[in-house]
Amino acid sequence: MKILIAEKESHLSSELAPICSAEGLEIFSCNEDQEFVFMTRQLSPFAIVIESGFVDDNQKLLDGLRSVVSFKDIPVLFICSNTEEMKSILDLS
């Protein structure tokens, strides 16, 4: 199974890669929003992990995912570094 990690830097994916590989999961990382859309289409990942600071507009990012029928059922996990970020992500649901 493939997991796509969207992050500004590669810290998260480098930390998760060994753990996920041991469980038979493939980790793919992207650092730009245009790359994210392309990789999501190419990979059809099992799950997506997004660092909360990856883009300025998380709502636009989620709306873009929801607009593609085949992406609607992909679980999306946001990684937040503080309470303020967590509240802004919760407001999206």
C-alpha positions in Angstrom: 0.0 0.0 0.0 1.2 3.5 -0.8 1.1 6.5 1.6 1.6 10.0 0.2 3.2 12.5 2.6 2.8 16.2 1.8 5.3 18.3 3.7 7.4 21.4 3.3 10.6 19.6 4.2 11.4 15.8 4.3 11.6 15.4 8.0 8.3 13.6 8.5 8.8 11.2 5.6 12.3 10.3 6.6 11.1 9.5 10.1 8.1 7.4 9.0 9.8 5.6 6.1 11.7 2.9 8.1 8.6 2.2 10.3 6.2 2.0 7.4 8.6 -0.1 5.2 8.8 -2.6 8.0 5.0 -3.0 7.8 5.1 -3.3 4.0 4.0 0.2 3.2 5.5 2.4 0.6 6.1 6.1 1.4 6.1 8.8 -1.2 6.8 12.4 -0.3 6.1 15.7 -2.1 7.1 19.2 -1.2 5.0 21.4 -3.5 1.2 21.7 -4.0 1.4 21.2 -7.8 3.5 18.0 -7.2 0.9 16.9 -4.6 -1.9 16.9 -7.2 0.2 15.1 -9.8 1.4 12.4 -7.3 -2.1 11.8 -5.9 -3.4 11.2 -9.4 -0.4 9.0 -10.3 -0.2 6.9 -7.1 -3.8 6.6 -6.0 -2.5 6.2 -2.4 -4.1 4.2 0.3 -3.8 7.3 2.6 -2.5 10.8 2.6 -0.6 12.5 5.4 -0.4 16.4 5.2 1.8 18.5 7.4 -0.5 21.4 8.4 1.9 24.1 7.1 2.2 22.4 3.7 -0.1 24.9 2.0 -1.6 28.3 3.0 -5.1 27.2 2.2 -5.9 23.7 3.6 -9.6 24.1 2.6 -8.7 24.6 -1.0 -6.4 21.5 -0.9 -9.2 19.4 0.6 -11.8 20.7 -1.8 -9.5 19.8 -4.7 -9.2 16.2 -3.4 -12.9 16.0 -2.9 -13.6 17.2 -6.4 -12.1 14.0 -7.9 -14.5 11.1 -7.4 -11.7 8.5 -7.1 -10.1 10.5 -4.3 -13.2 10.9 -2.1 -12.5 7.8 0.0 -8.8 8.3 0.6 -8.2 9.0 4.3 -6.4 12.2 5.0 -4.4 12.8 8.2 -3.2 16.2 9.1 -0.1 16.5 11.3 -0.3 19.7 13.5 2.4 21.2 15.6 0.3 23.3 17.9 -3.2 23.8 19.2 -4.0 26.7 16.9 -3.2 24.6 13.8 -5.3 21.8 15.2 -8.3 24.1 15.6 -8.0 25.4 12.1 -7.9 21.9 10.7 -10.9 20.8 12.8 -12.9 23.8 11.4 -12.5 22.2 7.9 -14.7 19.2 8.7 
